[in-house]
């Protein structure tokens, strides 16, 4: 799809113009349609709600009117007098609450004829087929007898307490009015005397004493409700407004059903259920025929109105077919579609005309450009009298063709000159390539020779380096020996001094042992004297008898101590003798060691001098080896520099050869290019 538009400028402009013109219009139309649709839908619901509220209020108003009329009749003197007459008539007949009410006597007929004209005027002035005023009844508050019935049906004379109508709506409204003394409304129900459906409105009739003496009841037919909702049929063919009771059964006639629907047709839908639950709203539903409906619903509010006195409520619903309600929306969509189609057609026509005007000069220019691409520069593009971009394009193409002719002419001249020059360059480069090849061969041979010299120099340098390292290690070893010899000499001197010190210490020890010997002799003498003293003391203690026993003990202890001292002294003398012998041997040994140490010191001094001479000789050898190594290193560096220089020359010659080859190739390429350029220029016709 995209290729269809991009293959032609006319199609592209038409498509773009269509998108720019129609898409915004379509978007605006869609938004307008959406907003209009929402507004129309809201208007449709509002219309249903307004109609529903109108009919609901009309229903309440009609019931109020009926209740007001009934209250007016109940307060008239005619009704009050008639109630008194009928009550008195029943009592004079000796009627009881359980007895029947006699309605066949002449007196009753006379009373009936006096009352009936008042009630008959209402059905005559209010057409019963519109307001539903079917009958008026007077019921005794005390006995429950139906004392008066304008229609004289089967209910006349019946007792609502015990009769066949005791469960009817009439009985319910009578009971509520009697109990509350206020107006009351009874819902529609089946009423046997009429064989149909009826609702009842009742008001109290009070006597002269202010008490309720009777109940005046208005029997309403279904017309009372249908009269209110019949005008709603004008809403549309599918529209309907109706009411349902708490049992979801209709209380009004459906316009779409020929048979009666009041108290017959049940409407079990969500709006109906919510309406009888005092809720209000609007929804879209489907009926039992599958039709889509707009439904607006609410409760009537009967039980909220004190004037009616109802204990029930109805729901009112206004419904209309969705297709009919949104008929205006459908018409709007059709009109919007027609407008869109017309706008699209107009946009396409305008786009086509505009595209044709724009594409014509461009197509002619494209044709000229195609011929130029084929090599025909003799073509001419007609000049256009336009001041827009297309005119500028045409003028630019005309100028381009003119300039291209001139440039091709110049290129042709340059190509011929270039071809001649390329031929000459190619010959020169061939000669240069041959000379460069010979030079490269010579440089390669020289480089090989220099590399061999460099390897020999490297081996010599390595040998010199090894000699230097060996000499340095020998110098280090001799230096270490010299240091060790010096240290040994110092150590021997120190040992000699220590031996001398030991000798002196031994001599002093010998002197001390002699001193100890003299002390031991003194102690020996002291022990002897103490022993003698102890013997004397023992003798004296014996002489003293008992008094000298303690002194004798002391003398014995002294004697024992003297003996121990003597024994210890002898032991010490023996030890000292051994020490003196050891000292004598030590002195002799120290004197011999001193002589040996002196000899070792002399030998160490001589070894140190020999090692010093060796170290000096090794140092001189190391210096010579270092000089040889430095010379070899310098020679090696020089050879390396020569080798690198030759390698650089060789690389330069190789690059020169490659450059010459490239130059030769470039010369051939230039020559080929000159030929191609000549061929390219030859295809243009100027």
VOSEVO-282247 format. One record per residue (C-alpha): z negated, x, y negated. Coordinates in pm, whole numbers, plus 32768, in hexadecimal, padded with zeros to 4 digits. Layout:
<martors>
ZXY
...
</martors>
This chain:
<martors>
800080008000
7FA9811D7F14
80EE81D47F65
81B6809F7F05
813380B57D9F
812F82307D7B
829D825D7DE0
831B81B97CA1
82A781CC7B39
831E80687B09
82437FF17C28
811E80C57BB5
812580437A50
81527EDF7ACC
802E7F017BBF
7F4A7FA57AC0
7FA07EA479B7
7F627D927AB4
7E0D7E227B0B
7DAC7E5D79A0
7E1C7D037931
7DD67C227A5A
7C9A7CB77AF2
7BC77C8F79B3
7C5B7B357983
7C0C7ADE7AEB
7AAC7B6A7AC9
7A707AA77988
7B0179717A2B
7A26799A7B5B
78EE79C67A86
7950789D79AE
799377CE7AE4
784678377B7C
778477DE7A42
784676997A1C
780976437B87
769576807B61
769475AE7A26
775674947ACA
7675749D7BFC
754574897B1C
75E773717A58
762B72B57B9E
74BE72D77C07
744A72787AA9
752671437AB3
749170D97BFF
7332711E7B81
737170537A43
73FF6F307B0A
72DD6F437BFE
71DD6F3B7AE5
72976E227A36
72946D4A7B70
712B6D9F7BBC
70BB6D397A61
71956C027A74
70EE6BA57BBD
6F936BD37B29
6FFC6B0E79F6
708169ED7AC7
6F3C69E17B90
6E7469EC7A4E
6F4668CC79C8
6F0F68027B04
6D99684A7AF8
6D8B67EB7987
6E4266A479CB
6D59665A7AEA
6C2666A57A14
6CB265C47902
6CE164A579F7
6B8464D77A87
6AEE64AE792B
6BAB637078CF
6AE9622778C5
6BE1618A79B3
6B9362827AC6
6A1E62757A8C
6A2360F97A8C
6AFD60F37BC1
6A0D61E17C78
68E960FE7C1D
69A55FCB7C93
6A11606A7DD9
68B360F07E1E
68195F9C7DD2
69245EF37EA6
68CF5FCE7FD3
675A5F9D7FA9
67825E207F86
68455E2880CB
670A5EC6815A
67CC5FFE81AC
6719612B8230
6785629A8230
6806626E8394
68B46121835F
6A2461008300
6A8F60A981A2
6B2A5F4F818C
6C735F6A80D0
6D075E1E813C
6C415D27806A
6CC45C7A7F35
6BA95D0B7E66
6C125E6C7EC8
6D7A5E1D7E73
6D0F5DA17D1E
6C435EDA7CD9
6D635FB37D5C
6E585F047C75
6D7B5F4D7B4A
6D6360C07B98
6EB961187C1E
6F8660F27ADC
6ECB621A7A41
6F1D63017B66
707C627B7B94
70DF62ED7A3A
70BE645B7A9B
71BB645F7BB7
72A263947ADC
7289648079B3
726E65BD7A8B
738465B07B89
72E065E17CD8
740566A57D61
73BF67AD7C54
724567B17C21
71D767437D7D
70E766307D0B
70F865757E56
6FBA64A37E4C
6E6E64627D9B
6D3564117E62
6BD363A47E0C
6ACA640A7F08
696363957F03
687764B77EC5
676564097F86
6815638680BC
695B644F80C9
6A38631A80DD
6B94632A804E
6B6962047F60
6CB9621D7EB3
6E0F62AD7F0A
6F3862747E29
702762997F4B
6F5861BC8037
6F8C62A3815E
6EBF62B9829A
6DB3637D81E1
6D4D62478115
6BFB61C6818E
6BBE62F48276
6A6B63A18279
6A8A6518823A
693F655B82E4
698164B5842F
6AEC64498428
6C2764EB84A7
6C5565A6835D
6B0566568368
6BB167AB83A7
6CC9677A82AD
6CFC68248160
6C9C66DF80B8
6B4666E7815D
6B18685880F9
6B62681F7F89
6A8066E67F85
695E67A8801E
698368C97F2C
698F67EA7DF6
685F67257E6A
679A68647EB2
67F969227D76
683D67FC7C89
696668CB7C0E
6ADE68B57C3C
6B6769467D81
6CB5699D7E20
6D0669907F94
6E226A5C802A
6F5969C380C2
6F2369408223
6FB168418310
6F5466DE829F
6F7665D883AE
6FAA64A082D4
70E1653D8235
715C65FC836A
7191671E827E
70D7682681B6
6FF867E0808D
6F0768917FA6
6DE967DF7EF6
6D4D67FA7D9C
6C03674A7D66
6B2467057C37
69D466517C25
69BA64F17B94
686764C47AF4
67B9637A7ABA
66E863027992
65BC63C47A17
6684650B7A13
6686652F7B8C
67BD65577C61
681664017CE6
6970644C7D6C
6A78655B7D8E
6BD2652F7CFB
6CD565EC7DCE
6E40663B7D87
6F1366797EBC
701E677B7E73
7159679D7F3F
721A68E27F6F
72ED68807E41
71CC68EB7D64
720E6A557DC8
73836A3F7E03
73B369AF7CA5
73256AF27C18
73F46BE17CEB
753D6B257CFC
75B86BBB7BB3
758D6D187C40
76C56CDF7D0D
778B6D357BD8
77266EA37BFA
78436EE57CE9
78DE6E8A7E31
77E16F567EF8
76B16F227E16
75856E507E6F
74236E187DEF
732C6D757EDD
71BC6D5A7F31
70FE6D968076
6FA06D3880DD
6E8B6E068176
6F2A6DC682CA
70746E648249
71216D118272
71FC6C9C8153
71776B9A805D
72CC6B657FBD
74266B12803B
75116C38807E
76656C177FDF
770C6CC68105
768A6BD58211
76FB6A6B822D
75D369FD82FF
747869DA8263
73BE6B22823F
72766AAD81A3
71656AEA82A9
727B6B45839D
73136C9A8351
72366DCA836A
72826EF98292
71D57020833A
7242713E8256
7187725081A0
71B171AD8048
7134705D80D0
700370FB8174
6FA671C0803D
6FE570967F59
6EE66FB7800E
6DF170DC7FFE
6DF270CD7E7F
6EDD71FB7E62
700E722C7D87
714173087DA2
72B8732E7DD7
736973C17F07
74B273C27FC0
749E73188114
757E728E8224
756A71208287
7586709783E6
7704709183C2
770972068378
776271D88208
76D172C88109
7605720F8001
755272627EBF
73FE71BB7ECC
7305718F7DAF
71BD70EE7E0F
705F708C7D97
6F566F857DD5
6F5E6E387D1A
6DEF6E3F7CB6
6D8E6CDA7D19
6C306D3F7D85
6BFC6DF57C3A
6C3D6CBC7B6A
6AFF6BEE7B35
6BC76AC27ABB
6C686A9D7C11
6B336ADA7CE9
6BFE6B6A7E0D
6B5B6C307F22
6CA86CC77F90
6DCB6D7F7EF6
6F426DA37F21
702F6EC57F05
71676EB07E30
729A6F827E86
73DF6FB87DC9
74F470507EA0
766370A27E75
776B714D7F48
778772BB7EF5
790372B57EE6
78FD71997DE9
77DF722E7D20
7893737C7D0D
79E972E37CD9
79EF73727B7A
799D74C77C0B
7AC374AB7CF9
7BA774487BD8
7B26756D7B11
7B6D765E7C30
7CD175DC7C4B
7D0A75FF7AD6
7C75775D7ADA
7D5B77BD7BFC
7E8D77397B43
7E2A77F47A09
7DFB79307AD4
7F4F790D7B79
7FFC78D47A2A
7F4679FD7993
7FA27AD77ABD
81117A747AA6
81157AB9792F
806C7C087967
816B7C6B7A71
82937C0C7991
82057CC87867
81B27DF27941
83127DF779D3
83B87DEF787D
82D27EF977F4
82FC7FD57928
84767FB37916
8475802077AA
8395814777FA
843C81B5793C
85AC81AE78C6
85A782EF77F6
84C9839778FA
85C183467A11
86E183DD7945
8610851278FB
85BD852F7A6E
873385267AC3
877C864179CD
8656870B7A57
86E186DD7BB8
8833876F7B4E
878388917AA1
86C588D67BE3
881888ED7C92
888589FF7B9F
8957892E7AB2
88EF898C794F
8A2588F378B6
898E879578BA
891D86EB777B
880385EB7756
885684DA765A
876F84D77531
868C83A47509
8611831573C4
84A882E27424
8370836B7381
8286833174A5
8225841675C4
836483CB7687
843A8435755B
837085757544
83A885B076BA
85228584769C
853486717573
84608770762C
85488760775C
867D8790767C
85DA88C075DB
857289437732
86DC893377B1
875B89EE767F
86538AFE76A2
868F8B147818
88038B5777E1
87B48C7876F5
86AD8D0A77DE
87928CF9790D
88A18DAF7845
87AA8EC277EB
87258ED9794E
88888F0579D2
88C3902E78EA
877090C67949
87B590937ABC
88F591627AAB
8841927D79F3
871D926B7AE6
880192817C14
88A393C57B94
875294647B3F
86C194067C92
87DB94BB7D45
879D95FF7C83
862195EB7CBB
865695BB7E30
872797017E4B
862597CD7D87
8502974B7E54
85B597A57F9A
85D699127F29
846599177EBB
83FB988F800C
84A999A680C9
83FE9ABA7FF4
82AF9A108014
82CC9A158190
83029B91819D
81DB9BD080B0
80FB9AF68181
814C9BBF82BE
80F19D0D8216
7FAB9C85818D
7F4F9C0282E4
7F789D5D8384
7EA79E058270
7D989D028299
7D829D49840E
7D529EC283D0
7C459E8582C9
7B909D9C83B8
7B839EB284C2
7AF49FAA83C2
79F69EA88359
79849E7B84C1
79569FF784EC
7891A00E83A9
77BB9EF0841B
776A9FA38565
770BA0E784A7
762FA02083BC
75839F7B84E1
753FA0D18585
74B4A15D843D
73DAA030841A
7352A062857B
7303A1D58532
7254A17483F2
7185A06D84A4
7126A16685BC
70C4A27284BB
6FF8A17B83F8
6F40A1138535
6EF9A2868586
6E7EA2C18423
6D9FA1938442
6D1AA2148594
6CD5A3738506
6C2DA2DE83DA
6B57A20984BF
6AFFA33F8590
6AA2A3FF845A
69C2A2E283E9
6926A2C88545
68E6A443854D
6841A43783F8
676DA3138469
670CA3D185AD
66A8A50384E5
65D3A42E8400
653BA3808530
64E8A4CC85D9
6441A544849D
637AA4058490
6316A4318601
62ABA59685B8
61CFA51E849B
613FA40C8579
60F1A50B868F
603FA5E48595
5F7DA4B6851F
5F23A4628688
5EA7A5C586C1
5DCDA5B68590
5D48A45F8600
5CF8A4E9875B
5C3DA61186C1
5B73A52685EA
5B31A450871D
5AB2A58487D3
59C9A5CA86B5
594AA46686BF
590BA47D8835
582EA5AC87FF
576CA4EA86FA
5745A3CB87EF
56C8A4C788F1
55B2A535880B
5559A3CB87C5
554CA3828939
5462A4A98969
537EA41B885C
5386A2C98905
5334A3738A51
5206A41489B4
519FA2CE891C
51BAA2238A6E
50E2A32E8B0D
4FDAA30A8A02
4FE7A1918A1C
4FB4A1AE8B93
4E8DA2908B5F
4E05A1A98A58
4E2BA0848B45
4D66A13A8C56
4C50A1838B60
4C4CA0228AED
4C339FA68C50
4B0BA0868C8C
4A60A0108B53
4AA79EA78BB4
4A009EDC8D02
48D79F6B8C52
48BE9E488B69
48A79D568C89
49029BEC8C43
49309C2C8AD6
4A399D2E8B1A
4B109C5C8C05
4BF79BEE8AEF
4C189D508A73
4C5F9DBE8BD8
4D809CCB8BEB
4E0E9D5A8AAB
4DE69EB88B31
4EA29E558C6E
4FBD9DC78BA2
4FD09EFF8ACE
4FDB9FD08C09
50F39EF38C92
51B09F128B49
5183A0888B4B
520CA09E8CAD
533C9FCE8C4D
5378A0A88B1C
5364A1DB8BF1
545AA14C8CEA
554DA0E08BD2
552EA2358B31
5590A2DF8C73
56C0A1F88C93
572BA23B8B2D
570DA3B48B68
57FAA3938C8E
58F4A2CA8BBE
58E5A3C48AA4
592BA4D88B9D
5A63A4218C10
5ACFA3E68AA5
5AA9A5558A52
5B7DA5B28B7D
5C8BA4B88B11
5C80A53789AD
5CB0A69B8A26
5DE1A6308AF4
5E69A56889CF
5E4AA68D88E4
5F09A76C89D6
6018A6628A01
6034A62C8886
6062A79E884D
6177A7A98954
6221A66B88BF
6212A7028767
62D0A82F87E6
63D5A74D888E
63F8A6758754
6431A7AB8681
6544A8178770
65DFA6B28763
65DCA6B985E9
6698A80385EB
679BA77D86E5
67CBA63B861A
6809A70984DE
6913A7D7858E
69BEA69D8621
69BFA5FD84C6
6A70A72A8431
6B78A7238549
6BB4A5AD851B
6BD0A5DE83A3
6CE3A6E183D5
6D94A5EE84C5
6D79A4D183C7
6E13A5A982B9
6F38A5FD83A0
6F6DA48D8402
6F5FA4278291
7073A51A823D
7141A48D8362
710AA32682E8
7185A382818A
72BDA41E821C
72FAA2EF82FD
72D5A20A81D2
73D2A2D1810C
74C4A2BD8235
7485A1468255
74BEA10D80DF
7600A1D380EE
7674A10D8220
761A9FC88173
76DFA025803B
7804A08C8115
77EA9F4281D4
77DF9E7F808C
79139F358011
79CE9EF08154
79639D808143
79E49D697FE1
7B2E9E00804D
7B3E9D0F8176
7AF09BE58097
7BF19C597F9A
7CF79C7780AB
7C919B238132
7CB09A8F7FD7
7E049B337FB0
7E689AA98102
7DED994B80A1
7EA299667F55
7FDF99D18004
7FB598B380FE
7F7D97BB7FE3
80A298587F2D
817898258062
80FE96C18086
813996867F12
829597157F31
82D19632805F
824C95097F9C
831A956F7E73
844895877F54
83F7942E7FE2
83C293AA7E81
850E943E7E17
85B7938F7F3B
84F9924C7EE8
855D92717D7E
86C4929D7DE6
86AC916C7ECA
860390A97DB1
871C910A7CC6
881690867DC4
874C8F437DF3
872B8F1D7C7C
889E8F427C56
88D38E3D7D65
87D48D557CBD
88748D787B6A
89CF8D447BFE
896D8BE37C76
893D8B6F7B0E
8A658AF27A48
8A388B3B78D6
</martors>
